Amino acid sequence: MHVEYVGYIRVMSSTRIRELNVVYKNPSKVDVRVAIVFPSTYQAGLSSLGLNLLYYMLNSYEYVYAERFTFDTGIRSIETASPLKDFDVILVSLSYELMYPYFLKMLHNASIPLFSKNRMSSKHPLIIAGGPAISGNPEPLSEFVDVFVIGDAEPTIPLLLEKILEYSDDKRKLLESLPSSRGFYTPIHREEVIKAQVSNLDNTFHPIKQIQSLTVEPVYGKGFMVEVSRGCSRRCRFCLEGHVMGLRRDRSLSVIKKLISKGLEANKVNRVIFYSLSFFDHPEADKILEYVVDELGVEASIPSLRPDTLNKDRIELIVRAKQKTLTIAPETLSPHIASFLGKGFTKEFIEDIAKTAIEKGLKIKMYYIIGVPGETIEDIKKIPETVKEILRDVKVHRSEVIKLSVNPLIPKPQTPLQGIPMEKPESIQRKLKLIDRELPKPKAVLDYYPPKWAVVQAALALADRSIAKTLALWSLTDIGLGSWRRVLRETGYKLDSLFRYREPPYPWSFIKISW
């Protein structure tokens, strides 16, 4: 039984970083220096379209110089080796909650006071945080961050830079000048916040040049990343991104073609990596893939797909795009669990899609959720039973044809399931062992998100600002499960509420996500 890596972020080796498309400016000749902090690995940062968007959008302003920091490259910038504490602004992008302690650890290592109340003088950087996890619930970091961006970055950056220049010597006036009606949340005066949202992707900045490492392979491989759509209209009840990003907005086929054509040349790559919550929901998805595969003759990578958007022709397109693995997210095979999650497909349909893909030479990765209220052992058994039936009906001699990623249900803010209880990790672990025991190895293998880490993630996702002391102390440790338990004992912070129903108002109820 394999476990997905979620624990410590390992420090990079001494391998010298060499990159294409780096922006170099003279730091002494700009008005604002911005540190873009990505508190995960350098490798993961290479696959972050959001990081690239921030980097090139900010650097498109002549008076701004944005440089990058990742946890494993340390507290000096990748571009000029400048100390983190010397920057005017620290902008941190937080995709998920377990990045929080690593971000705080970076501040501590850079000798920057963790708590915002100790950074009110202009000698300290202004700290700004954004990202999907922040749009869901910024409160766990509200004692540390000066201002949060709720929603999309593109409409907020111009106003943010304008106010930074106007109030460069008065942090308090700067914070008071950022309107909550435009997506800014300043914890020193909490009020209703309206999410900032891009309405037309065709008129929105998209980075053509992207950082291309010559020494480190990105998590998703090398290629030009292109966002074909943002948001999602499916509204699966457990999905944070689907709820905080809003209704789906598509880039037009003509704009996507231009981006891809220019991007492949600017980045010296022959592969396109598509970003979308549901790629084939784009009305021109087939034409986009046909353009890449047939007209340009390059490879493509498509993210996790809804099974009901697939058919034989689309699977064939994916094969021609030279993608090796088809990733689908059934989530469950039980009708009553499907109804609860707001997503579900018949067992027979999943089997047909998987068989077709395997016969075409693809490997299959399937995402499932367990630990749902009302779930039975029979529901759990359907997962390995389906895998057995798929493999019994196709002739295949390869190992690891099917990989299951089975994850505990983690209630997330801003979703319809934000108030439900989690299942205890011991119970989840027994279900995982059952699934693993029944899988026909080595053709089918199990990856899973460790239940004890799921509890930590839920604790950070659903917390109010009372978690600040616990989070601060944990960030000064090795950020492991053992130190998490020690810090909980030291601070007396309780996790009991995670395992019972919770009622509104929630800590994040003041954030208004428009649909």
Order of alpha helices (4+ residues) and beta strands (2+ residues): beta-beta-alpha-alpha-beta-beta-alpha-beta-alpha-beta-alpha-alpha-beta-beta-beta-beta-beta-alpha-beta-alpha-beta-alpha-beta-alpha-beta-alpha-alpha-beta-alpha-beta-alpha-beta-alpha-alpha-alpha-beta
